[in-house]
């Protein structure tokens, strides 16, 4: 079982099934279980070449020299390789399937064979580690009289692998019956036939391309099967003509560190090859005893960090960090900083710090729900199954339109600071604004976003919250078409709080304004005005009585939806709505800003943590 000796552990964000990936949560040196079933790695499977198999460390003369210089001795060279140290650290059984001379073809073939042998259930409890060598120089042949694949190392006259075949070497092989076939067996019998075939029919570039594709297939199979794996590419792959492809492989799976592709580079650049450790007793440049141990320690840290979850956060300015607002010089950020003497952490930073996990906060001010969801779509392929995802949804009166210059922009027509790009057609703004405030479809879009996110990330812990009062977010207001025939017309929740200039704009273009917050208007008079074709503006319907709402629905050509029942259904995916302390409240009105305060974010973080620690 993987049970980190570095105060770590492995948890499973799963419904109980065994096919989910693992993750670590470290906090106050204790393992948090989140009421979830503990997942186990009971096996580590390793495949690679001599760099992994302990090349050179099995040589009798080299072993004697290590004993002479360092009083070190071992029976099997694989007992002093980095896979053994890794398996011991995680207290796992080790399946050491690396083989000297082997390349990508053998690695792919043997991995599939192992999974077939043990079954998917067992494979999902296995951590796979791959040291991948270039397929250019490593060719597999199935030899019928041997009854097994034989590893063949191929060399060409130049580094471009386009020259004449210069040499081949067929490696010692033992078949499934335990019969051993050495180099002498192949020499002069099979090698000539293989060399003749390679000279006439083998194209190293085509062959490499074939195995690159097979490597993609293997990685995809492991991903889809819920099998955890990591890889390195050795030195030779640097010269591979398909380097560009390798660079596109999932970087989360690469264990490359400090610009070292693999153990061979690490040891040779740091004086820890066999040649270095034995003070030039031999020219063998394979990883040495101390090099293997040092590389294992580096790799263990990499694995532990990779298995830890990340916290992904998507939202608007209420989700964006205080530091981002300060850097952007938001009109409230600097005075808020001056008022409290520092910038507090927002909820996402508090959560990430509690669990010692990486935070990726993609919240940005002024975002509509469309834009929030678009950012998620751009990133979801980078989200591991053990990562935590939090959405901070915004008001539905924000929407996204295409302008005539630079594509899509967010439009916020009904805010204290209306945002309207001149390149957006006014008619489009009008049409969208009226419909968003009067039709249920604009709330269902958020519900659909929630469903899609869960479908794309079925194994993740996903949380949703909104700073918007549900009554406002769902849209209890009614707007007439005429009420937005100016670009920057704003109708606020409270007519008394509306800017005088905006009031003047509305009054100048209207025949009749109805404030439904405290309406005492005569209904018959409203009907008469409507029949005469006069413009009527309805303000603050959410404060109107049900009698007023019913009257407007019946007598005016404006579609309205009473959201009370629907809202209950939609909000089942959200943490319970709660109004957290605002900056204006924390500063006693000194800073009239309605973003959540630092204290409010602490409270929000605590509420979200409670949800995180519930079983999925």
NORWO-V616579 format. One record per pair of residues at least 4 apart in sequence whose ideal C-beta (glycine too) atoms are under 8 Angstrom apart, sorted by the first residue. I is the first residue (numbers start at 1). J is the second residue. Records with the same first field share a line. If there is no record, write none. Layout:
I=J  J
This chain:
1=40  41  42  90  91  92
2=10  22  40  41  90  91  92  127
3=8  9  10  90  91
4=8  9  10  24  89  90  304
5=89
6=300  304
7=26  29
8=24  26  31  304
9=24  25  31  38
10=22  23  24  38  39  40  41  307
11=22  23  24  25  31  32  33  34  36  38  39  386
12=20  22  23  36  37  38  39  386
13=20  23  34  36  309  385  386  388  459  460  461  616
14=18  19  20  36  37  39  459  616
15=615  616
16=37
18=39  121  124  125
19=120  124  225  226
20=39  226  385  386  459
21=226  228  307  384  385  386  459
22=39  41  228  307  386
23=307  308  309  384  386
24=304  307  308  309
25=31  32  34  308  309  355  356  357
26=31  308  355  356
27=32  354  355  356
32=355  613
33=38
34=612  613  614  615
35=613  614  615
36=615  616
39=125
40=125
41=90  92  125  126  127  228
42=92  93  125  126
43=92  93  94  95  122  125  126  127
44=83  86  87  90  92  93  94  95  126  127  128  129
45=95  97  111  114  126  127  128  129
46=52  83  94  95  96  97  98  128  129  130  131
47=52  97  98  102  106  107  110  111  128  129  130  131
48=52  53  98  102  107  130  131  132  133  234
49=53  55  98  99  100  101  102  103  131  133  138  234
50=54  55  56  98  99  100  101  286
51=55  98  131  133  234  262  263  264  286  287
52=81  82  83  98  131  263
53=77  78  81  96  98  99  100
54=58  77  78  80  81  286  292
55=77  100  284  286  287
56=62  77  274  282  284  286
57=62  63  74  77  80  81  274  286  288  289  292
58=63  76  77
59=63  282  284
60=64
61=65  282
62=66  274  278  281  282  284
63=67  73  74
64=68
65=69  278  281  282
66=70  72  73  277  278  289
67=71  72  73
69=278  279
70=289
72=289
74=79  80
75=79
77=81
78=83  84  96  98
79=84
80=84  289  292  293
81=85  96  98  287  292
82=86  263  287  292  293  295  296  299
83=87  94  96  98  129  296
84=88  94  96
85=89  292  293  296  297  300
86=90  129  296  299  300  303
87=92  93  94
89=296  300
90=127  300
92=127
95=114  126
97=110  114
98=102  131
99=106  151  171
100=171
101=138  151  153  169  171
102=106  107  133  138  151
103=107  133  134  135  137  138  139  140  151
104=108  132  133  134  135  138  211  212  214  215
105=109  135  138  139  140  211  214
106=110  138  140  149  151
107=111  130  132  133
108=112  211  214  215  218
109=113  140  149
110=114
111=115  128  130  218
112=116  218
113=117
114=118  123
115=119  120  123  227
118=122  123  126
119=123
120=124  225  227
121=125
122=126
123=225  227
124=225  226  227
126=227  228
127=228  229  230  303
128=222  227  228  229  230
129=229  230  231  255
130=229  230  231  232
131=231  232  234  262  263
132=215  231  232  233  234  237
133=137  138  233  234  236  237
134=138  208  234  236  237  239  240
135=139  207  208  210  211  212  240
136=154  161  204  207  208  236  239  240  241
137=153  154  155  236
138=151  152  153  154
139=151  152  153  154  198  202  207
140=149  150  151  152
141=149  150  152  170  194
142=148  149  150
143=147  148  149  150  173  190
146=150  173  175  181
147=175  176  177  179
148=173  174  175  176
149=173
150=170  171  173  181  186  190
151=170  171  173
152=168  169  170  171  194
153=168  169  171
154=165  167  168  198  202  204
155=165  166  167  168
156=160  161  162  163  164  165  166  204
157=163  164  165  166
158=162  163
159=239
161=204  205  241
162=204  205
164=199
165=195  198  199  202
168=191  194  195  198
169=183
170=183  186  187  190  191  194
171=183
172=180  181  182  183
173=180  181
174=178  179  180  181
175=179  181
181=185  186
182=186
183=187
185=189
186=190  191
187=191
188=192
190=194
191=195
192=196
193=197
194=198
195=199
196=200
197=201  202
198=202
202=207
203=207
204=208
205=209  241
206=210
207=211
208=212  240  241  242
209=213  242
210=214
211=215
212=216  242  245  246
213=217
214=218
215=219
216=220  249
217=221
218=222
219=223  229  249  250  253
220=224
221=225
222=227  229
223=227
226=385
228=307
229=253
230=253  254  255  302  303  306
231=249  253  254  255
232=254  255  256  261  262  263
233=237  238  246  256  261  262
234=261  262  264
235=261  262  264  265
236=240
237=243  246  261
238=243  261
239=243
240=246
242=246
243=247
244=248
245=249
249=253  254
250=254
252=306  382  384
255=299  302  303  306
256=260  261  262
257=298  302
258=266  298
260=265  266  269
261=265
262=266
263=267  287  291  292  295
264=268  285  286  287
265=269
266=270  272  287  291  294  295  298
267=272  273  276  287  288  291  292  295
268=272  273  276  285
270=291  294
271=276
272=276  277  287  288  290  291  294
273=277  284  285  286  287  288  291
274=278  282  284  285  286  287  288
275=280  281  282  283  284  285  288
276=288  291
277=288  289  290  291
278=282  288
287=291  292  295
288=292
289=293
290=294
291=295
292=296
293=297
294=298
295=299
296=300
297=301
298=302
299=303
300=304
301=305
302=306
303=307
304=308
307=386
308=356  357  358
309=355  357  384  386  387  388
310=357  358  359  360  383  384  387  388
311=348  351  352  355  357  358  359  360  387  388  390
312=360  362  379  383  387  388  389  390
313=319  348  359  360  361  362  363  389  390  391  392
314=319  362  363  372  373  375  376  389  390  391  392
315=319  320  362  363  367  372  390  391  392  393  394
316=320  363  364  365  366  367  372  392  394  398
317=325  330  363  364  365  366  367  595
318=363  392  394  467  595  596
319=346  348  361  363  390  392
320=324  325  346  361  363  364  365
321=325  345  346  348  349  361  363
322=326  333  336  343  344  345  346  598
323=327  343
324=328  361  363  364
325=330  332  333  365  595
326=330  333  334  337  343
328=333  365
329=333  334
330=334  365
332=336  583  591  593  595
333=337  343
334=338
335=339  590  591
336=340  343  583  587  591  593
337=341  342  343
339=587  590  591
340=344  586  598
344=597  598  601  602
345=349  350  353  598  601
346=350  361  596  601
347=351  601  602  604  605  608
348=352  359  361  363  390  605
349=353  359  361
350=354  601  602  605
351=355  359  388  390  605  608  609  612
352=356  357  358  359
354=605  609
357=388
360=379
362=375  379
363=367  392
364=371  375
366=398  410  412  419
367=371  372  375  394  398  410
368=372  394  398  399  400  410  411  412
369=373  393  394  396  398  445  446  449
370=374  399  400  410  445
371=375  400  410
372=376  391  392  393  394  449
373=377  449  452  453
374=378
375=379
376=380  389  391  453
379=383
380=453  456  457
383=387  389  457  460
385=457  459  460
386=459  460
387=460
388=460  461  462  463  612
389=453  457  460  461  462  463
390=462  463  464  465  608
391=449  450  453  462  463  464  465
392=465  466  467
393=446  449  464  465  466  468  473
394=398  466  467  468
395=468  472  473
396=436  442  443  445  446  473  474  475
397=412  413  414  415  433  436  437  475
398=410  411  412
399=410  411  432  433  436  442
400=408  409  410  411
401=408  409  411  424  428  429  432
402=407  408  409  424
403=407  408  409  421  423  424
404=423  424  425
405=423
406=423
409=421  424
410=419
411=419  420  421  424  429  432
412=417  418  419  420
413=418  419  420  429  433  484  488  489  490
414=418  433  437  490  491  492
415=419  490
416=490  492  499
418=487  488  489  490
420=424  429  487  488
422=487
424=428  429
425=429
426=430  487
427=431
428=432
429=433  484  487
430=434  481  484  485
431=435
432=436
433=437  479  484
434=438  479  480  481  484
435=439  441  442
436=442  475
437=442  475  477  478  479
438=475  478  479  558  559  560  561
439=559  561
440=444  561  563  566
441=445
442=475
443=447  473  474  475  563  566  567  570
444=448  570
445=449
446=450  570
447=451  570  573
448=452
449=453
450=454  464  573
451=455
452=456
453=457  462
454=458  462
457=462
461=612  616
463=575  608  611  612
464=573  574  575
465=574  575  604  608
466=470  473  574  577
467=580  596
468=472  473
469=473  577  579
470=474  567  571  577
471=476  542  563  567
472=476  477  493  542
474=563  566  567  570
475=561  563
476=541  542  562  563
477=491  538  540  541  542
478=538  541  549  552  558  560
479=483  484  491  538  558
480=535  536  537  538  556  558
481=485
482=509  510  535  536  537
483=489  491  506  510  537  538
484=489
485=489  509
486=505  509
488=502  505
489=502  505  506
490=498  499  502
491=498  506  537  539  540
492=497  498  540
493=497  540  542  543
494=498  517  540
495=503  515  517  539  540
498=502  503
499=503
500=504
501=505
502=506
503=507
504=508
505=509
506=510  513  537
507=513
509=535
510=535  536  537
511=529  534  535  536
512=526  529  534  535  536  537
513=537  539
514=519  521  526  536  537  538  539
515=519  539  540
516=538  539  540  541  543  544  548
517=539  540  543  544
518=543
519=544  545  548
521=525  526
522=526
523=527  551  555
524=528
525=529
526=530  536  551  555
527=531  555
528=532
529=534  536
530=534  536  555  556
536=556
538=552  558
540=544
541=548  549  552  560
544=548  549
545=549
546=550
547=551
548=552
549=553  560  562
550=554
551=555
552=556  558  560
553=558  560
561=566
563=567
564=568
565=569
566=570
567=571
568=572
571=577
575=607  608  611
576=607
578=603  607
580=596  597  600  601  603  604
581=585  586  596  597  599  600  603
582=586  593  594  595  596  597  600
583=587  591  593  594  595  596  597
584=589  591  592  593  594
585=597
586=597  598  599  600
587=591  597
596=600  601  604
597=601
598=602
599=603
600=604
601=605
602=606
603=607
604=608
605=609
606=610
607=611
608=612
609=613
610=614
